[in-house]
Amino acid sequence: MTSSARPQSVRGLYTPPAEEWVFLPPSVSPPSSSSPSASAPPTHLPSPFTPNVEDEENLALPMMGRPFNLFLSEYLTTAMGMPFEVGKTLLQVEYRPRRRFVQEDELDMSRIEEKEEFELQDDQISNPEEADMYFSDRLAQPAAPLVPPPELIAETDASGYLPDLHPSYLLMDDPEVSRGNGVWGMIRRIRHTPSEGLPGLWKSQVVSTIHSFLSSTLQPTVHSFLLILIPTVEPGVGLDISLSALPNPGIPLALQVGSHLLTHILLSPLEIIKTRLIVSPSNHPSSQSSIGIFRQLIEKEGGFANLYFHSNLLIPSVLEHTLRPLLTLSIPLLIERQFNISPDLSPITYSLMDLSLGLSILLILLPIETVRKRLQLQNRGRAALENAGDNKLATQSKSIVKLREKGYIGVVEAIWRILNEETGVRRKRKMTERDEGGWFSGVRQLYRGFGMAATAHMTVFGLGLVSQVLSGNDGGGWKEI
């Protein structure tokens, strides 16, 4: 065989197939190879501009639309954690002063003295002979003239209601019911109070759902708007890209923190309404709805300007919503770049470091959160001037837990007052300064709800380990939302 019979190249022997691999339903015939390639896309292929039919079928209520289904999922998710949120909020705003700061000490001491005097008098006439002399002296005395009792004029509050000497809407503080000052103890107190009961554990459910739905919806929009304003950021940087995967995560981290801050400041009135709804009694005539609270904030507390820019609202809001996303989003960067721990190579060590840093963040955020909720209960503007008699700033008029009658001036002053005035020791009839605890007992009041938050972190850690074992360490795992 000569070399001239062999072809010079094998490329001429290749012929393209008659049809390409196209997955079509059996009823649709495959397109012919002679059809032009620049024609319109087939109707059976998904379009990015049309909703996916499978996604619509997977919705809980396909006919209601995606926004309604998102709101429904947020409502159900919020309902699961609402009892713990209510208990934590009431625990953080409750005022438990030391004995020297209790204003009813003189009344309690007078009651104790009257009881001791009655017991002493009862002991004196226990002898029959002394009893006969006592009653004979009483009969020999002339009858005293009848004097009508003085007419008592009861002072009313700003709303026109008489003051409750023994409010029935206050939560029960029986040691057998609460069993401590934690979130579980507060939940037990709400359940055993007749005026609250189980419905009291789901106060402000709708407001909390609206806040959660709007924050999860607006935050990506605000983040995209900030990306447009800053041209120096790479166009491919988005919320779906992890910060640890970027070579220079400084500006993307700042953008995410800024988007969280702007979103929560915009929705901060909902947080004020939520806190006041949780604290207010359920079945009291003076209790207001969410719309009534919003009207009071606008009409009597300085309008929209005070609602956003009052120092007692703006400063703690900026502190909390700046530190929370900053510290939370910085945890992966700190673990991977400072400690050189990879989630793929050392998943257990990475999870332990994530848990430790998450618990450390609680030590910073809980005092700010406690002070912020207490400042949200204080009236401002005209309402504060109307009820500021006797050197008292107006706070929430009716609340199911005891609040400090005199308001706080700011964040620093509130922290100082909590450290010096309050104690976590349960009240007894006779207590000394040593029984109430020292400086550490005041520090504990800034970290109310720490046990419940630490339990949540531990639960997320345990679920993450279980999911990694079940998924075979293929990258799947539990993520805290």
LINURVEN-V374062 format. One record per helix or strand of 2 or more residues. SS is the DSSP state (a for helix, b for strand). FROM is the first residue (numbers start at 1). TO is the last residue. If there is no record, write none. Layout:
SS&FROM&TO ; SS&FROM&TO
This chain:
a&3&5 ; a&11&13 ; a&53&57 ; a&62&64 ; a&66&93 ; a&99&101 ; a&105&124 ; a&128&140 ; a&175&178 ; a&183&192 ; a&198&202 ; a&205&229 ; a&243&245 ; a&250&266 ; a&268&279 ; a&290&299 ; a&303&309 ; a&311&338 ; a&347&376 ; a&382&386 ; a&389&391 ; a&411&421 ; a&439&447 ; a&450&471
